[in-house]
């Protein structure tokens, strides 16, 4: 393809164009959920093929509005993988077939927004990408169940998305007022701060981190997301826990890569505070949950704390100018995103399989005796929970260990002209270890229900065969990545 802009945006164009085509062709025709899901998977495969064979050979420096590096490409592959998994799981959604086409189309739109947010180098383009990532999910909620609880969840998510976009745009306005440009890669906040000595850089950073922390469901901005996923079906809950989070964390990464003296103090401190309370808060709340949607939301929340922790390390390395250490921090952070996405998508597939048909898996008590009725799914749940808790030798352990290693390698000078550990990173690392212990307790409690108690009811035939297949495939992917951590690290650090 001769046009570099079209070539590098080819995956997003495929996703958006096919989503529009689905809405036009099947607007008045009912199509089976199985066929819609299969079409969605094929579209994601086509987008991945376009990314691998068309977009990969393009020099992104020729395009002013986007920037691409190997870490951004890995993040985009994670997004495409998550989208493909949930497109395949669409047939297990408890809603009727009437909303299947709309749901997969909105998933395509939202994934395209996330892909665009990861590479956007312009504030206007980044704003449009975030809107494309958030707003279609409001329609997914709207076309789901018609119960009062689902309607309330739709309203809450719409308010949350609107508030997040408003704060983010206001932060972008502050950045533009400071630098006079909308291009992130040419912004020079170092010179701006030294020339004006104003509090505007700090205000912009606080607004941006706060605005993007809302879709991330970081504590104390987590209440809306927990209530939303508790009021919708399992498929929608899984999508909401991953797709908007990946888009928001991609945008926050773009901000953390800006060189600014304010980021060394205000940005790193705010990210570390959010990381600590989110890791501990999510783990502690997961320990007391008996509802499956809320449990998944709190597990995802605890992992968001690790994401913010990694961003704080990246932000620190950017300001210190350590290129090699920055690459290692970004590789460890990307690995943590991949490990979390794999485990959460796997758990969503397991619970959709247990629900089956038009039923739902709502309470953790429904897992009682699962090892006797569904031993394969019980083993998959064990692997996913242990990986989220960071227990060796699973992928979650290696990714968290790499993140801790990059954080504890950050030194600061002291008055004696020696080097010392960064106290904030040491504190956050300790909070991560404590949170991991609490997550391990959550895993042990759930595993005891599955392996050491008899089933509460007589086993019924399950209908979630596709979800079972997806869960098993993700479990094998987790095992493979856990057995070869060095190969995974070499691929991330390339």
C-alpha positions as CSV (number, residue, x, y, z in Angstrom):
1,X,0.0,0.0,0.0
2,X,1.6,3.3,-1.1
3,X,-0.2,5.6,1.3
4,X,1.5,5.2,4.7
5,X,-1.4,6.7,6.6
6,X,-3.9,4.2,5.2
7,X,-1.5,1.4,5.6
8,X,-0.7,2.0,9.3
9,X,-4.4,2.5,10.0
10,X,-5.5,-0.5,8.0
11,X,-6.6,-2.6,11.1
12,X,-8.8,0.2,12.4
13,X,-10.3,0.8,9.0
14,X,-11.2,-2.9,8.7
15,X,-12.8,-2.9,12.1
16,X,-14.8,0.3,11.6
17,X,-15.8,-0.5,8.0
18,X,-17.0,-4.0,8.8
19,X,-18.9,-2.8,11.8
20,X,-20.8,-0.2,9.7
21,X,-21.4,-2.9,7.1
22,X,-22.9,-5.3,9.7
23,X,-25.2,-2.6,11.0
24,X,-26.5,-1.8,7.5
25,X,-26.8,-5.3,6.1
26,X,-28.4,-7.0,9.2
27,X,-30.4,-4.1,10.5
28,X,-33.7,-5.7,9.7
29,X,-32.5,-9.4,9.5
30,X,-32.1,-11.7,12.5
31,X,-28.9,-13.7,12.5
32,X,-27.9,-16.5,14.9
33,X,-25.6,-15.5,17.7
34,X,-23.2,-18.3,16.6
35,X,-22.9,-16.9,13.1
36,X,-22.5,-13.3,14.4
37,X,-19.8,-14.4,16.7
38,X,-18.0,-16.3,14.0
39,X,-18.2,-13.3,11.7
40,X,-16.7,-11.1,14.5
41,X,-13.8,-13.5,15.0
42,X,-13.1,-13.5,11.3
43,X,-13.1,-9.7,11.3
44,X,-10.6,-9.6,14.1
45,X,-8.4,-12.2,12.3
46,X,-8.5,-10.0,9.2
47,X,-7.5,-7.0,11.2
48,X,-4.7,-8.9,12.8
49,X,-3.5,-10.1,9.4
50,X,-3.6,-6.6,8.1
51,X,-1.5,-5.4,11.0
52,X,1.0,-8.1,10.5
53,X,1.4,-7.9,6.8
54,X,0.5,-4.3,5.8
55,X,1.0,-2.0,8.8
56,X,4.2,-3.6,10.2
57,X,6.4,-2.5,7.4
58,X,5.4,1.2,7.4
59,X,7.7,3.9,8.8
60,X,5.5,5.7,11.3
61,X,7.8,8.7,11.4
62,X,6.3,9.8,8.1
63,X,2.9,10.3,9.7
64,X,2.7,13.3,12.1
65,X,-0.5,12.2,13.9
66,X,0.6,8.7,15.1
67,X,3.6,7.1,16.7
68,X,4.4,3.4,16.8
69,X,7.1,1.3,18.5
70,X,7.3,-2.4,19.4
71,X,5.7,-1.9,22.8
72,X,2.7,-0.1,21.2
73,X,2.4,-2.9,18.7
74,X,2.3,-5.5,21.5
75,X,-0.4,-3.5,23.3
76,X,-2.4,-3.4,20.1
77,X,-2.0,-7.2,19.7
78,X,-3.4,-7.6,23.2
79,X,-6.4,-5.5,22.3
80,X,-7.1,-7.5,19.1
81,X,-6.8,-10.7,21.1
82,X,-9.2,-9.5,23.7
83,X,-11.7,-8.4,21.0
84,X,-11.4,-11.7,19.2
85,X,-12.0,-13.7,22.4
86,X,-15.2,-11.8,23.3
87,X,-16.4,-11.9,19.7
88,X,-16.1,-15.7,19.9
89,X,-17.9,-15.7,23.3
90,X,-20.9,-13.7,21.9
91,X,-22.9,-16.9,21.3
92,X,-22.9,-17.6,25.0
93,X,-24.5,-14.2,25.8
94,X,-27.7,-14.5,27.8
95,X,-29.5,-11.8,25.8
96,X,-31.6,-12.6,22.7
97,X,-30.3,-12.8,19.1
98,X,-31.9,-9.5,18.2
99,X,-29.0,-7.5,19.8
100,X,-26.2,-9.8,18.7
101,X,-25.3,-7.8,15.6
102,X,-25.3,-4.5,17.4
103,X,-23.2,-6.0,20.2
104,X,-20.4,-7.3,17.9
105,X,-20.5,-4.0,15.9
106,X,-20.0,-1.9,19.0
107,X,-17.2,-4.3,20.1
108,X,-15.5,-3.6,16.8
109,X,-15.9,0.1,17.1
110,X,-14.6,0.1,20.7
111,X,-11.6,-2.0,19.8
112,X,-10.7,0.3,16.9
113,X,-10.8,3.2,19.4
114,X,-8.4,1.4,21.7
115,X,-6.0,0.6,18.8
116,X,-6.1,4.3,17.8
117,X,-5.6,5.6,21.3
118,X,-2.4,3.4,21.7
119,X,-0.7,5.1,18.7
120,X,-2.3,8.6,18.7
121,X,0.3,11.4,18.8
122,X,-2.2,14.2,18.5
123,X,-4.6,15.5,21.3
124,X,-7.5,15.8,18.9
125,X,-7.0,12.3,17.5
126,X,-6.5,10.9,21.1
127,X,-9.8,12.5,22.2
128,X,-11.7,11.0,19.2
129,X,-10.1,7.6,19.9
130,X,-11.2,7.6,23.5
131,X,-14.7,8.6,22.5
132,X,-14.8,5.8,20.0
133,X,-13.6,3.4,22.7
134,X,-16.1,4.4,25.4
135,X,-19.4,5.5,23.7
136,X,-20.2,2.3,21.7
137,X,-20.2,0.4,24.9
138,X,-23.1,2.5,26.1
139,X,-25.1,1.1,23.2
140,X,-24.0,-2.4,24.2
141,X,-25.5,-1.8,27.6
142,X,-28.6,-0.2,26.1
143,X,-29.4,-3.2,23.8
144,X,-28.8,-5.8,26.6
145,X,-31.4,-6.8,29.1
146,X,-34.5,-4.6,29.5
147,X,-34.6,-4.9,33.3
148,X,-34.4,-1.8,35.6
149,X,-31.0,-2.9,36.9
150,X,-29.6,-3.0,33.3
151,X,-31.1,0.4,32.6
152,X,-29.5,1.8,35.7
153,X,-26.1,0.2,34.7
154,X,-26.4,1.9,31.3
155,X,-27.0,5.3,32.8
156,X,-24.1,4.9,35.3
157,X,-21.7,3.9,32.5
158,X,-22.8,6.8,30.3
159,X,-22.3,9.3,33.1
160,X,-18.9,7.7,33.9
161,X,-17.8,7.9,30.2
162,X,-19.0,11.5,29.9
163,X,-17.2,12.6,33.1
164,X,-14.0,10.8,32.0
165,X,-14.0,12.4,28.6
166,X,-14.8,15.9,30.0
167,X,-11.9,15.8,32.5
168,X,-9.5,14.4,29.9
169,X,-10.4,17.0,27.3
170,X,-10.0,19.8,29.9
171,X,-6.5,18.4,30.7
172,X,-5.7,18.4,27.0
173,X,-6.8,22.0,26.8
174,X,-4.4,22.9,29.6
175,X,-1.6,21.1,27.7
176,X,-2.4,23.0,24.5
177,X,-2.5,26.3,26.4
178,X,0.9,25.6,27.8
179,X,2.7,24.3,24.7
180,X,0.8,25.8,21.8
181,X,0.7,22.5,20.0
182,X,-1.5,19.4,19.9
183,X,1.3,17.1,18.9
184,X,2.5,15.1,21.9
185,X,5.9,14.2,20.6
186,X,7.0,17.8,20.2
187,X,5.6,19.1,23.5
188,X,8.3,20.6,25.6
189,X,6.9,21.0,29.1
190,X,10.4,21.4,30.6
191,X,10.9,24.7,28.9
192,X,7.3,25.8,29.5
193,X,7.5,25.1,33.2
194,X,10.8,26.9,33.6
195,X,9.5,29.9,31.6
196,X,6.1,30.4,33.3
197,X,6.5,28.9,36.8
198,X,2.7,28.3,36.9
199,X,0.7,25.5,38.4
200,X,-1.0,24.8,35.1
201,X,1.3,21.7,34.3
202,X,0.4,20.2,37.6
203,X,-3.3,20.9,37.1
204,X,-3.2,19.4,33.6
205,X,-1.5,16.3,34.9
206,X,-4.0,15.9,37.8
207,X,-7.0,16.3,35.4
208,X,-5.6,13.8,32.9
209,X,-4.8,11.1,35.5
210,X,-8.1,11.6,37.3
211,X,-10.1,11.5,34.0
212,X,-8.5,8.4,32.8
213,X,-8.6,6.7,36.3
214,X,-12.4,6.7,36.0
215,X,-12.7,4.1,33.2
216,X,-9.8,2.2,34.8
217,X,-12.0,1.9,38.0
218,X,-9.0,2.9,40.2
219,X,-9.9,3.4,43.8
220,X,-11.6,5.8,44.8
221,X,-13.3,6.0,41.3
222,X,-14.3,2.3,41.3
223,X,-17.9,2.4,42.5
224,X,-19.6,3.0,39.2
225,X,-17.8,0.2,37.4
226,X,-18.5,-2.4,40.1
227,X,-22.2,-1.5,40.1
228,X,-22.3,-1.5,36.3
229,X,-20.9,-5.0,35.8
230,X,-23.1,-6.3,38.6
231,X,-26.2,-5.2,36.7
232,X,-25.5,-6.7,33.3
233,X,-25.0,-10.1,31.7
234,X,-21.7,-12.0,31.9
235,X,-20.5,-11.2,28.3
236,X,-21.1,-7.5,28.7
237,X,-19.4,-7.5,32.1
238,X,-16.3,-9.1,30.6
239,X,-16.1,-6.6,27.8
240,X,-16.5,-3.7,30.2
241,X,-13.7,-5.0,32.4
242,X,-11.1,-5.1,29.7
243,X,-11.9,-3.1,26.5
244,X,-12.3,0.4,28.0
245,X,-9.6,-0.2,30.5
246,X,-7.0,-1.0,27.8
247,X,-8.0,2.1,25.8
248,X,-7.7,4.3,28.9
249,X,-4.4,2.9,30.0
250,X,-3.0,3.4,26.5
251,X,-4.0,7.0,26.6
252,X,-2.4,7.4,30.1
253,X,0.8,5.9,28.7
254,X,0.9,8.5,26.0
255,X,0.8,11.2,28.8
256,X,3.4,9.5,31.0
257,X,5.9,9.5,28.1
258,X,5.8,13.3,28.0
259,X,9.1,14.8,29.4
260,X,8.1,17.2,32.2
261,X,9.7,18.1,35.6
262,X,6.2,18.1,37.1
263,X,5.7,14.5,36.2
264,X,8.7,13.5,38.3
265,X,7.0,14.8,41.4
266,X,3.2,15.2,41.0
267,X,2.7,12.5,38.3
268,X,4.7,9.8,39.9
269,X,3.3,10.5,43.4
270,X,-0.3,10.5,42.2
271,X,0.2,7.3,40.2
272,X,1.8,5.6,43.2
273,X,-0.9,6.7,45.6
274,X,-3.6,5.4,43.2
275,X,-1.6,2.2,42.6
276,X,-1.3,1.4,46.3
277,X,-4.9,2.0,47.3
278,X,-6.2,0.2,44.2
279,X,-4.0,-2.9,44.6
280,X,-5.0,-3.2,48.3
281,X,-8.6,-2.0,47.9
282,X,-9.3,-4.3,45.0
283,X,-7.8,-7.4,46.7
284,X,-9.5,-6.7,50.1
285,X,-12.9,-6.2,48.4
286,X,-12.5,-9.4,46.3
287,X,-11.9,-11.3,49.6
288,X,-15.5,-10.5,50.8
289,X,-17.4,-10.9,47.5
290,X,-19.9,-13.7,46.9
291,X,-21.2,-12.4,43.5
292,X,-19.3,-13.4,40.4
293,X,-19.6,-10.1,38.6
294,X,-18.4,-8.1,41.6
295,X,-15.6,-10.6,42.2
296,X,-14.4,-10.2,38.6
297,X,-14.6,-6.4,38.9
298,X,-12.5,-6.4,42.1
299,X,-10.0,-8.8,40.7
300,X,-9.6,-6.5,37.7
301,X,-9.4,-3.5,40.0
302,X,-6.5,-5.1,41.9
303,X,-4.6,-5.7,38.6
304,X,-5.3,-2.1,37.6
305,X,-3.2,-1.1,40.6
306,X,-0.3,-3.0,39.1
307,X,-0.8,-1.2,35.7
308,X,-0.7,2.2,37.5
309,X,2.4,1.0,39.4
310,X,4.1,0.2,36.1
311,X,3.1,3.6,34.6
312,X,4.7,5.3,37.6
313,X,8.0,3.5,36.9
314,X,7.8,4.4,33.2
315,X,7.1,8.1,34.1
316,X,10.1,8.1,36.4
317,X,12.4,6.6,33.8
318,X,11.2,9.1,31.1
319,X,12.2,12.0,33.3
320,X,15.5,10.4,34.3
321,X,16.4,9.8,30.6
322,X,17.4,6.2,31.1
323,X,16.6,4.7,27.7
324,X,17.6,1.1,28.5
325,X,15.8,1.1,31.8
326,X,12.8,2.7,30.2
327,X,12.6,-0.1,27.6
328,X,12.8,-2.7,30.3
329,X,10.0,-0.9,32.4
330,X,7.8,-0.7,29.3
331,X,8.4,-4.4,28.5
332,X,7.5,-5.5,32.1
333,X,4.4,-3.2,32.1
334,X,3.2,-4.6,28.7
335,X,3.7,-8.1,30.0
336,X,1.6,-7.4,33.0
337,X,-1.2,-6.1,30.8
338,X,-1.0,-9.3,28.7
339,X,-1.0,-11.6,31.7
340,X,-4.0,-9.7,33.3
341,X,-6.0,-9.7,30.1
342,X,-5.4,-13.4,29.5
343,X,-6.5,-14.4,33.0
344,X,-9.6,-12.1,33.1
345,X,-10.7,-13.2,29.6
346,X,-10.3,-16.8,30.7
347,X,-12.4,-16.3,33.9
348,X,-15.1,-14.6,31.9
349,X,-15.2,-17.6,29.5
350,X,-15.4,-20.0,32.4
351,X,-18.3,-18.2,34.0
352,X,-20.1,-17.9,30.7
353,X,-19.7,-21.6,30.2
354,X,-21.1,-22.4,33.6
355,X,-24.1,-20.1,32.9
356,X,-24.8,-21.7,29.5
357,X,-27.8,-20.9,27.4
358,X,-29.9,-18.1,28.9
359,X,-28.9,-18.8,32.5
360,X,-26.3,-16.9,34.5
361,X,-23.5,-17.8,36.9
362,X,-24.1,-15.1,39.5
363,X,-22.8,-16.5,42.8
364,X,-19.5,-18.1,43.8
365,X,-21.4,-20.8,45.6
366,X,-22.3,-22.2,42.1
367,X,-18.6,-23.2,41.8
368,X,-19.0,-25.6,44.7
369,X,-17.9,-29.1,43.7
370,X,-16.9,-28.0,40.2
371,X,-13.9,-30.3,40.2
372,X,-16.4,-33.3,40.2
373,X,-18.8,-32.0,37.5
374,X,-16.4,-30.0,35.3
375,X,-12.8,-30.9,36.2
376,X,-11.3,-29.1,33.2
377,X,-13.0,-25.8,34.0
378,X,-12.0,-26.1,37.7
379,X,-8.4,-26.5,36.7
380,X,-8.7,-23.5,34.4
381,X,-10.1,-21.4,37.2
382,X,-7.2,-22.5,39.4
383,X,-4.7,-21.4,36.8
384,X,-6.3,-18.0,36.1
385,X,-6.7,-17.1,39.8
386,X,-3.2,-18.2,40.7
387,X,-1.8,-16.1,37.8
388,X,-3.7,-13.0,39.0
389,X,-2.4,-13.6,42.5
390,X,1.1,-13.7,41.1
391,X,1.9,-17.2,42.4
392,X,4.9,-19.1,40.7
393,X,5.5,-20.4,38.2
394,X,2.6,-18.9,36.3
395,X,2.7,-15.9,33.9
396,X,1.3,-13.5,36.4
397,X,4.3,-14.2,38.8
398,X,6.9,-13.6,36.1
399,X,5.2,-10.3,34.9
400,X,4.8,-9.0,38.5
401,X,8.4,-10.0,39.3
402,X,9.7,-8.2,36.3
403,X,7.7,-5.1,37.3
404,X,9.0,-5.2,40.8
405,X,12.5,-5.6,39.5
406,X,12.3,-2.5,37.3
407,X,10.7,-0.5,40.2
408,X,13.3,-1.5,42.8
409,X,16.1,-0.7,40.3
410,X,15.1,3.0,40.5
411,X,17.6,4.8,42.6
412,X,17.6,8.4,43.9
413,X,20.6,10.4,45.2
414,X,20.7,11.2,48.9
415,X,22.5,14.1,50.7
416,X,25.6,11.9,51.2
417,X,26.0,11.6,47.4
418,X,25.1,8.0,47.5
419,X,22.2,6.2,45.9
420,X,19.2,4.9,47.6
421,X,15.9,3.1,46.8
422,X,13.0,5.3,45.8
423,X,10.8,5.2,48.8
424,X,7.6,5.5,46.8
425,X,8.4,2.5,44.7
426,X,9.5,0.5,47.7
427,X,6.2,1.3,49.4
428,X,4.2,0.4,46.3
429,X,6.2,-2.8,45.9
430,X,5.3,-3.8,49.5
431,X,1.7,-3.0,48.9
432,X,1.8,-5.2,45.8
433,X,3.2,-8.1,47.7
434,X,0.5,-7.7,50.4
435,X,-2.2,-7.4,47.8
436,X,-0.8,-10.6,46.1
437,X,-1.1,-12.4,49.4
438,X,-4.7,-11.3,49.8
439,X,-5.4,-12.4,46.2
440,X,-3.9,-15.7,47.0
441,X,-6.4,-16.0,49.9
442,X,-9.2,-15.3,47.4
443,X,-7.9,-18.0,45.1
444,X,-7.6,-20.5,47.9
445,X,-11.1,-19.8,49.1
446,X,-12.5,-20.3,45.6
447,X,-10.5,-23.4,45.0
448,X,-11.6,-24.9,48.3
449,X,-15.2,-24.6,47.1
450,X,-14.4,-26.3,43.8
451,X,-12.2,-29.1,45.1
452,X,-13.1,-29.9,48.7
453,X,-16.9,-29.6,48.7
454,X,-19.6,-31.8,47.0
455,X,-21.8,-30.1,44.4
456,X,-24.8,-28.3,45.9
457,X,-27.2,-29.5,43.1
458,X,-27.5,-32.4,40.7
459,X,-25.3,-31.7,37.7
460,X,-27.2,-30.3,34.7
461,X,-26.2,-30.5,31.1
462,X,-24.3,-27.4,30.1
463,X,-24.8,-25.5,26.8
464,X,-21.8,-23.3,26.9
465,X,-19.6,-25.5,24.7
466,X,-17.9,-22.6,22.8
467,X,-17.1,-20.8,26.1
468,X,-15.7,-24.0,27.5
469,X,-13.4,-24.4,24.4
470,X,-12.3,-20.8,24.7
471,X,-11.5,-21.1,28.4
472,X,-9.5,-24.3,27.8
473,X,-7.6,-22.7,24.9
474,X,-6.7,-19.6,27.1
475,X,-5.6,-21.9,29.9
476,X,-3.2,-23.7,27.6
477,X,-1.9,-20.4,26.4
478,X,-1.3,-19.4,30.0
479,X,0.6,-22.6,30.6
480,X,2.7,-22.2,27.5
481,X,3.7,-18.6,28.4
482,X,4.4,-19.7,32.0
483,X,6.7,-22.5,30.8
484,X,8.8,-20.2,28.6
485,X,9.1,-16.8,30.4
486,X,12.5,-16.1,28.9
487,X,11.1,-16.3,25.4
488,X,8.2,-14.1,26.3
489,X,10.5,-11.5,27.9
490,X,12.8,-11.5,24.8
491,X,9.8,-10.9,22.6
492,X,8.6,-8.0,24.9
493,X,12.1,-6.4,25.1
494,X,12.8,-6.7,21.4
